[in-house]
Structures are given as C-alpha cells and as structure tokens.
C-alpha cells in the first residue's frame, strides 16, 4: 500500500512539473500556449496523466475498499440471519413452554386443592381430638369438684349433727340428769378392777 502511494506521489509530482514547464514555455512564446501545437500535445499528455491517475485510483484503490465494505456488510447480514434464527428458535421454545405452563398451572391448582382438603381434614381431626381432651378434662374437674363438694357436705352435715346433738343435749341436760350420769359413771368405775 505504501509503494502504491509512493508511485502516486511521484506521478503527481511529474504531472505538476510538466504543467509548470508548459506554462513557462507558453509565457516565453508570448502567444496562447493552448493554441500552439506543442500546447495541444501537453494538453493530451496532461489528459493522459489524469486519466491514468483516475483509472489507478478508481481501478486499483476503490475495488478493495468496496470489497472490504461488501465483506463487512455480508458478515453483518450473516450475523443478523443467525441472530434471527436464534431468536426464532427461542420464540418457539418460549411458545412451547407457555403452552405447557397452562397444564402445569392446572396441575398445581389441583394439587393445591388436594393439599388444602388434606389440611382441612387434619385440622378437623386435630380439633376433634382437642375437643375430646377438653371434654375428658372437664369431666375430671367436675368429678373432682363433686367429690370435694360431697366431702365438704359430709363435714357440714357432721358438724350440723354434732351442733344439733350438742344443743339437744344442752337442752335435756338438767342438774338432776347430770348428777345421775356422774353417779352411774362413778359406779361403773368402782366395779372395774384396776
């Protein structure tokens, strides 16, 4: 690439030198250089140099640049085509998964309903067990309270009986009855051997 740019610079310099020489020659002759036969020759040489330069630039330099650009564009199109195919494949997979999701959701709902029913049965059974435990505990408390009430009632009845007997004895105990009791007690003591 550097060799080509060196040739282009030399050719440009040669063309520039020829143009300067032609203009200098035309100025010395005092006439119109373009109308002189030598001027016509220089015009054709100038045209040939420009044509060669243009051919070289457009024929040698631009096609590789266009090829590189075309290759770059082709590669980008291939990448885009591959990306499109990949995206379409992912879309198909997602559509398949979405179709399967509805059935999975239905399965999850059915399983959740079964689990909820099982949990309700478990809670119902646990509640019945708790109710039975409370019932048994309540019966035990009632029986214990009943026993305690009976004992207390017996004690109260005994106390009332003792109090009633005491008051009855106190009413019936006259000094004569007391003397008779004491004398019978003393006689019973005398009859015992001790």
Beta strands, then each sheet from edge to edge (+ up, - down):
end
